[in-house]
Amino acid sequence: MDRHDSQVRNHFTPWFISLIAMLFSFMSQASVNVDIGLLRQPVDTSTSAPVYLREPENNGEAGATLSISDANGTGKFLGQKYTLRVETNADNNQLSTTANQWYQSGVRFFLTDLDTPSFVALRQALPDDAVLLNVGNQDDALRTSTCLPNTLHSVLSYSMRADAIAQWLRVRRLNRVFLVTGTTPEDEAFLAAVKHTLNKFNHKVVAEKVWNFDTDLRRTASAELPVFTQASDYDVVWVIDESNLFGQHLPYNTWLPRPVVGTHGLRADGWHYVIEQWGAVQLQNRFSELFSRSMSAKDYAAWVAIRSINEAVTVSNTADANLLLPFILGSQFQLAAYKGRKLTYRPWNGQLRQTVPLFDDQALVTSAPFDGFLHPRNELDSLGVDRAQSQCRLYPSFDNE
């Protein structure tokens, strides 16, 4: 080794030793462990909907799994580790038992995909400092009257979906609506939200019919649906069929050649595979590579729920739910989530404010809210039930944010 090499080695040795010491010091620090639970009811596999429209078995769970992977990708550099526990069960008592066992072992964040009675029962079974993040229940009552402590909602409510479509109808001056609805409890809940929305935006219901037939429309839709949708005039057909039993056959089969919106035709939901703007294509690609299918709205809701926890932990460097929940609901929290703008939570009822995409099967059409629908605080609050219509006051100290 010549003298020059020796000088170089002597020059860099102290710096290298210092770097190694810093790395060992960082690695020796106590890590932040964030253990998250997902409690869900089994997907209904007995539906008579076509196979290609049925809900995937891992709907929601897949989105949560991807989000945990994303969180650990950055967490390993910050001394933070995220884990996910999953319980799928139709027995409410077993779900509550499992949740309490997880709570005793340190879990404080619980993602839930449950019907309303089960959701309320779980909330009552857990201590108040456990944080529930609803990723599947769209019931407006959970945002207006059934006000549960320390509960967030990353999934859209029925009213948010309805308002997005009604705003678009107002922009396009399509004001006369023919309503067609199914008979499931989910259809009835969505119908109540739609009727409230139509009244709010001064749309007129010119006809309303219930599809309660067992007819197989695959061969007879072109004959039966024109007769079923007969009316003197209407601008649009709004279909409500959450179970995909008949609604997919309405486009192009109505009595008058009119657009179909709602659960079929032009739809509004939290996510869809056609969304590729704002960098979303990389999220879509990562999801499809892992699960060999497209990301659903429920997957996105689960993904963004864990992403919310991850963002709060990254900023606060703690897993203490008593500190993280106020931060998430506060004005300093903003979430980048592939929707064209930063997202926040409504502090009075825990609903995630977000733009709502309107789409068909092949393209993103637009996103709500639209220009002209103003709001004194945040134009995203023009979608869904606003603070004045909600009895919930989750964090009154943040109520003006």
C-alpha positions as semicolon CSV with decimal commas, in nm:
position;residue;x (nm);y (nm);z (nm)
1;M;0,000;0,000;0,000
2;D;0,153;0,337;-0,101
3;R;0,152;0,648;0,112
4;H;-0,144;0,800;-0,076
5;D;-0,366;0,496;-0,004
6;S;-0,265;0,509;0,359
7;Q;-0,360;0,876;0,381
8;V;-0,698;0,811;0,220
9;R;-0,763;0,523;0,461
10;N;-0,664;0,732;0,762
11;H;-0,883;1,018;0,641
12;F;-1,202;0,807;0,604
13;T;-1,156;0,566;0,894
14;P;-1,292;0,802;1,165
15;W;-1,591;0,895;0,948
16;F;-1,663;0,527;0,873
17;I;-1,635;0,429;1,239
18;S;-1,869;0,715;1,331
19;L;-2,122;0,603;1,069
20;I;-2,116;0,245;1,195
21;A;-2,163;0,368;1,550
22;M;-2,463;0,576;1,446
23;L;-2,620;0,279;1,266
24;F;-2,574;0,050;1,564
25;S;-2,716;0,321;1,791
26;F;-3,022;0,356;1,564
27;M;-3,074;-0,019;1,544
28;S;-3,047;-0,055;1,920
29;Q;-3,326;0,195;1,984
30;A;-3,659;0,051;2,097
31;S;-3,880;0,009;1,790
32;V;-4,240;0,127;1,765
33;N;-4,462;-0,177;1,722
34;V;-4,805;-0,114;1,571
35;D;-5,029;-0,419;1,591
36;I;-5,353;-0,382;1,394
37;G;-5,655;-0,612;1,392
38;L;-5,908;-0,671;1,114
39;L;-6,247;-0,810;1,213
40;R;-6,478;-0,908;0,929
41;Q;-6,782;-1,114;0,847
42;P;-6,756;-1,376;0,570
43;V;-6,833;-1,271;0,216
44;D;-7,177;-1,391;0,105
45;T;-7,099;-1,667;-0,143
46;S;-7,463;-1,771;-0,188
47;T;-7,553;-1,467;-0,397
48;S;-7,731;-1,525;-0,725
49;A;-7,523;-1,253;-0,888
50;P;-7,305;-1,355;-1,184
51;V;-6,967;-1,501;-1,088
52;Y;-6,781;-1,211;-1,250
53;L;-6,966;-0,959;-1,029
54;R;-6,933;-1,141;-0,697
55;E;-6,734;-0,999;-0,410
56;P;-6,385;-1,154;-0,373
57;E;-6,333;-1,370;-0,066
58;N;-6,046;-1,147;0,051
59;N;-6,222;-0,819;-0,026
60;G;-6,085;-0,558;0,215
61;E;-5,835;-0,797;0,370
62;A;-5,621;-0,773;0,057
63;G;-5,613;-0,394;0,079
64;A;-5,514;-0,409;0,446
65;T;-5,237;-0,660;0,367
66;L;-5,091;-0,433;0,098
67;S;-5,105;-0,131;0,329
68;I;-4,919;-0,321;0,603
69;S;-4,650;-0,407;0,348
70;D;-4,628;-0,042;0,241
71;A;-4,603;0,075;0,603
72;N;-4,323;-0,171;0,678
73;G;-4,139;-0,059;0,365
74;T;-4,078;0,282;0,519
75;G;-4,109;0,174;0,881
76;K;-3,791;-0,035;0,871
77;F;-3,589;0,285;0,831
78;L;-3,769;0,452;1,122
79;G;-3,765;0,170;1,375
80;Q;-4,137;0,103;1,322
81;K;-4,295;-0,238;1,264
82;Y;-4,654;-0,306;1,157
83;T;-4,839;-0,635;1,190
84;L;-5,191;-0,741;1,092
85;R;-5,418;-0,994;1,261
86;V;-5,734;-1,109;1,080
87;E;-6,046;-1,275;1,217
88;T;-6,328;-1,368;0,977
89;N;-6,635;-1,498;1,155
90;A;-7,014;-1,482;1,130
91;D;-7,049;-1,519;1,507
92;N;-7,063;-1,177;1,675
93;N;-6,975;-1,322;2,015
94;Q;-6,664;-1,482;1,873
95;L;-6,563;-1,159;1,704
96;S;-6,596;-0,971;2,033
97;T;-6,405;-1,240;2,220
98;T;-6,124;-1,230;1,966
99;A;-6,114;-0,850;1,975
100;N;-6,083;-0,848;2,354
101;Q;-5,806;-1,107;2,340
102;W;-5,622;-0,890;2,092
103;Y;-5,679;-0,586;2,310
104;Q;-5,530;-0,764;2,611
105;S;-5,221;-0,841;2,403
106;G;-5,176;-0,475;2,308
107;V;-5,386;-0,416;1,996
108;R;-5,550;-0,072;1,996
109;F;-5,645;-0,026;1,630
110;F;-5,922;-0,244;1,485
111;L;-6,032;-0,234;1,122
112;T;-6,391;-0,355;1,088
113;D;-6,605;-0,480;0,802
114;L;-6,931;-0,556;0,985
115;D;-7,302;-0,487;0,957
116;T;-7,438;-0,216;1,185
117;P;-7,567;-0,433;1,476
118;S;-7,239;-0,626;1,484
119;F;-7,039;-0,305;1,462
120;V;-7,225;-0,149;1,753
121;A;-7,188;-0,468;1,959
122;L;-6,814;-0,475;1,898
123;R;-6,778;-0,112;1,999
124;Q;-6,962;-0,183;2,324
125;A;-6,747;-0,489;2,391
126;L;-6,417;-0,301;2,367
127;P;-6,276;-0,033;2,600
128;D;-6,322;0,321;2,474
129;D;-5,952;0,374;2,408
130;A;-5,961;0,108;2,135
131;V;-5,988;0,283;1,797
132;L;-6,227;0,132;1,541
133;L;-6,177;0,207;1,171
134;N;-6,482;0,119;0,964
135;V;-6,379;-0,001;0,617
136;G;-6,699;-0,162;0,492
137;N;-7,019;-0,022;0,646
138;Q;-7,184;0,263;0,450
139;D;-7,477;0,315;0,688
140;D;-7,547;0,687;0,729
141;A;-7,678;0,630;1,083
142;L;-7,322;0,559;1,198
143;R;-7,233;0,914;1,090
144;T;-7,548;1,090;1,211
145;S;-7,725;0,930;1,509
146;T;-7,546;0,612;1,615
147;C;-7,240;0,801;1,731
148;L;-6,972;0,561;1,854
149;P;-6,669;0,679;2,052
150;N;-6,321;0,668;1,898
151;T;-6,452;0,545;1,564
152;L;-6,332;0,649;1,218
153;H;-6,484;0,574;0,877
154;S;-6,257;0,543;0,575
155;V;-6,534;0,392;0,358
156;L;-6,780;0,626;0,187
157;S;-7,128;0,660;0,329
158;Y;-7,434;0,603;0,114
159;S;-7,498;0,979;0,122
160;M;-7,151;1,059;-0,010
161;R;-7,200;0,827;-0,306
162;A;-7,548;0,967;-0,372
163;D;-7,436;1,330;-0,344
164;A;-7,154;1,277;-0,594
165;I;-7,398;1,149;-0,857
166;A;-7,661;1,414;-0,777
167;Q;-7,404;1,691;-0,818
168;W;-7,312;1,551;-1,159
169;L;-7,679;1,536;-1,258
170;R;-7,719;1,899;-1,157
171;V;-7,414;2,002;-1,360
172;R;-7,547;1,812;-1,663
173;R;-7,903;1,944;-1,607
174;L;-8,050;1,596;-1,580
175;N;-8,317;1,662;-1,320
176;R;-8,602;1,418;-1,388
177;V;-8,518;1,082;-1,233
178;F;-8,667;0,736;-1,278
179;L;-8,580;0,533;-0,966
180;V;-8,541;0,154;-0,984
181;T;-8,446;-0,029;-0,666
182;G;-8,396;-0,379;-0,530
183;T;-8,526;-0,524;-0,206
184;T;-8,219;-0,604;0,004
185;P;-8,151;-0,411;0,328
186;E;-7,851;-0,250;0,159
187;D;-8,072;-0,136;-0,130
188;E;-8,321;0,014;0,113
189;A;-8,048;0,200;0,304
190;F;-7,901;0,339;-0,018
191;L;-8,251;0,434;-0,141
192;A;-8,314;0,641;0,172
193;A;-7,990;0,829;0,112
194;V;-8,069;0,879;-0,257
195;K;-8,414;1,021;-0,186
196;H;-8,269;1,264;0,065
197;T;-8,005;1,365;-0,188
198;L;-8,253;1,415;-0,472
199;N;-8,458;1,643;-0,250
200;K;-8,148;1,835;-0,140
201;F;-8,040;1,904;-0,498
202;N;-8,394;1,973;-0,620
203;H;-8,419;1,676;-0,856
204;K;-8,764;1,537;-0,936
205;V;-8,858;1,169;-0,910
206;V;-9,096;1,112;-1,202
207;A;-9,136;0,736;-1,139
208;E;-9,023;0,477;-0,885
209;K;-9,034;0,101;-0,922
210;V;-8,910;-0,196;-0,720
211;W;-8,752;-0,493;-0,895
212;N;-8,867;-0,791;-0,689
213;F;-8,873;-1,059;-0,957
214;D;-8,672;-1,381;-0,980
215;T;-8,644;-1,354;-1,355
216;D;-8,315;-1,456;-1,517
217;L;-8,251;-1,146;-1,727
218;R;-7,954;-1,281;-1,919
219;R;-8,181;-1,386;-2,205
220;T;-8,485;-1,161;-2,161
221;A;-8,348;-0,819;-2,055
222;S;-8,405;-0,659;-2,395
223;A;-8,772;-0,762;-2,382
224;E;-8,860;-0,710;-2,016
225;L;-8,669;-0,401;-1,906
226;P;-8,803;-0,158;-2,169
227;V;-9,156;-0,241;-2,054
228;F;-9,054;-0,215;-1,689
229;T;-8,906;0,134;-1,739
230;Q;-9,200;0,281;-1,931
231;A;-9,282;0,639;-1,835
232;S;-9,383;0,953;-2,022
233;D;-9,042;1,117;-1,986
234;Y;-8,729;1,116;-1,773
235;D;-8,370;1,235;-1,803
236;V;-8,194;0,951;-1,625
237;V;-8,255;0,612;-1,465
238;W;-8,107;0,577;-1,116
239;V;-8,070;0,210;-1,025
240;I;-8,004;0,078;-0,674
241;D;-7,893;-0,284;-0,676
242;E;-7,606;-0,338;-0,433
243;S;-7,614;-0,716;-0,487
244;N;-7,584;-0,708;-0,869
245;L;-7,903;-0,907;-0,916
246;F;-8,050;-0,707;-1,207
247;G;-7,894;-0,361;-1,236
248;Q;-7,620;-0,460;-1,480
249;H;-7,888;-0,528;-1,742
250;L;-8,048;-0,182;-1,731
251;P;-7,798;0,018;-1,944
252;Y;-7,913;0,022;-2,310
253;N;-8,238;-0,158;-2,218
254;T;-8,449;0,131;-2,084
255;W;-8,776;0,240;-2,248
256;L;-8,627;0,578;-2,333
257;P;-8,262;0,597;-2,444
258;R;-8,133;0,759;-2,127
259;P;-7,819;0,727;-1,915
260;V;-7,820;0,486;-1,620
261;V;-7,651;0,589;-1,295
262;G;-7,626;0,456;-0,941
263;T;-7,495;0,109;-0,868
264;H;-7,463;0,043;-1,243
265;G;-7,389;0,252;-1,548
266;L;-7,223;0,567;-1,415
267;R;-7,121;0,481;-1,059
268;A;-6,974;0,664;-0,763
269;D;-6,760;0,484;-0,507
270;G;-6,440;0,516;-0,311
271;W;-6,221;0,342;-0,568
272;H;-6,220;0,158;-0,900
273;Y;-5,960;-0,006;-1,120
274;V;-5,996;0,262;-1,391
275;I;-5,836;0,526;-1,166
276;E;-5,480;0,587;-1,283
277;Q;-5,439;0,962;-1,229
278;W;-5,236;1,120;-0,948
279;G;-4,989;0,831;-0,944
280;A;-5,260;0,574;-0,871
281;V;-5,139;0,342;-1,145
282;Q;-4,847;0,229;-0,928
283;L;-5,087;0,145;-0,642
284;Q;-5,309;-0,046;-0,883
285;N;-5,010;-0,236;-1,025
286;R;-4,871;-0,332;-0,684
287;F;-5,211;-0,459;-0,577
288;S;-5,277;-0,665;-0,891
289;E;-4,928;-0,819;-0,878
290;L;-4,993;-0,940;-0,523
291;F;-5,353;-1,059;-0,556
292;S;-5,412;-1,122;-0,929
293;R;-5,723;-0,904;-0,932
294;S;-5,816;-0,537;-0,926
295;M;-5,839;-0,323;-0,615
296;S;-6,197;-0,269;-0,498
297;A;-6,349;0,020;-0,304
298;K;-6,340;-0,189;0,014
299;D;-5,975;-0,276;-0,046
300;Y;-5,900;0,093;-0,083
301;A;-6,090;0,179;0,235
302;A;-5,882;-0,077;0,428
303;W;-5,562;0,042;0,262
304;V;-5,629;0,408;0,344
305;A;-5,731;0,325;0,704
306;I;-5,392;0,166;0,775
307;R;-5,225;0,440;0,574
308;S;-5,385;0,690;0,813
309;I;-5,240;0,509;1,114
310;N;-4,904;0,486;0,939
311;E;-4,896;0,859;0,866
312;A;-4,980;0,946;1,227
313;V;-4,719;0,705;1,366
314;T;-4,454;0,837;1,126
315;V;-4,510;1,195;1,236
316;S;-4,556;1,124;1,608
317;N;-4,319;0,824;1,644
318;T;-4,555;0,656;1,888
319;A;-4,817;0,380;1,879
320;D;-5,018;0,533;2,164
321;A;-5,377;0,548;2,039
322;N;-5,462;0,818;2,294
323;L;-5,214;1,046;2,117
324;L;-5,264;0,930;1,760
325;L;-5,642;0,965;1,734
326;P;-5,649;1,337;1,827
327;F;-5,369;1,395;1,578
328;I;-5,557;1,215;1,300
329;L;-5,867;1,426;1,367
330;G;-5,671;1,751;1,400
331;S;-5,589;2,018;1,145
332;Q;-5,224;1,912;1,107
333;F;-5,315;1,572;0,966
334;Q;-5,322;1,546;0,587
335;L;-5,310;1,224;0,391
336;A;-5,180;1,174;0,039
337;A;-5,386;0,884;-0,098
338;Y;-5,398;0,899;-0,481
339;K;-5,712;1,112;-0,499
340;G;-5,579;1,439;-0,636
341;R;-5,575;1,625;-0,305
342;K;-5,485;1,575;0,060
343;L;-5,750;1,398;0,268
344;T;-5,860;1,473;0,624
345;Y;-6,115;1,340;0,874
346;R;-6,431;1,515;0,990
347;P;-6,378;1,564;1,363
348;W;-6,747;1,548;1,452
349;N;-6,815;1,198;1,316
350;G;-6,479;1,055;1,206
351;Q;-6,567;1,031;0,834
352;L;-6,274;1,056;0,594
353;R;-6,318;1,354;0,364
354;Q;-6,232;1,250;0,010
355;T;-6,303;1,319;-0,352
356;V;-6,548;1,069;-0,502
357;P;-6,469;0,927;-0,847
358;L;-6,749;0,874;-1,099
359;F;-6,674;0,601;-1,348
360;D;-6,799;0,326;-1,573
361;D;-6,629;-0,005;-1,645
362;Q;-6,377;0,142;-1,887
363;A;-6,288;0,493;-1,775
364;L;-6,288;0,750;-1,499
365;V;-6,549;1,006;-1,603
366;T;-6,491;1,276;-1,343
367;S;-6,461;1,334;-0,967
368;A;-6,687;1,509;-0,718
369;P;-6,727;1,764;-0,568
370;F;-6,780;1,990;-0,868
371;D;-6,718;2,359;-0,919
372;G;-7,002;2,568;-0,784
373;F;-7,088;2,343;-0,490
374;L;-6,936;2,560;-0,223
375;H;-6,895;2,503;0,149
376;P;-6,793;2,745;0,426
377;R;-6,522;2,512;0,562
378;N;-6,423;2,252;0,307
379;E;-6,586;2,177;-0,028
380;L;-6,540;1,805;0,040
381;D;-6,803;1,848;0,310
382;S;-7,058;1,910;0,035
383;L;-7,053;1,530;-0,005
384;G;-7,245;1,339;0,259
385;V;-7,415;1,446;0,578
386;D;-7,270;1,772;0,707
387;R;-7,204;1,868;1,068
388;A;-7,537;2,050;1,112
389;Q;-7,727;1,732;1,019
390;S;-7,522;1,505;1,247
391;Q;-7,570;1,450;1,618
392;C;-7,215;1,316;1,649
393;R;-6,948;1,521;1,824
394;L;-6,649;1,289;1,837
395;Y;-6,399;1,565;1,918
396;P;-6,586;1,890;1,997
397;S;-6,259;2,078;2,049
398;F;-6,181;2,028;1,678
399;D;-6,536;2,095;1,561
400;N;-6,451;2,405;1,359
401;E;-6,178;2,231;1,157
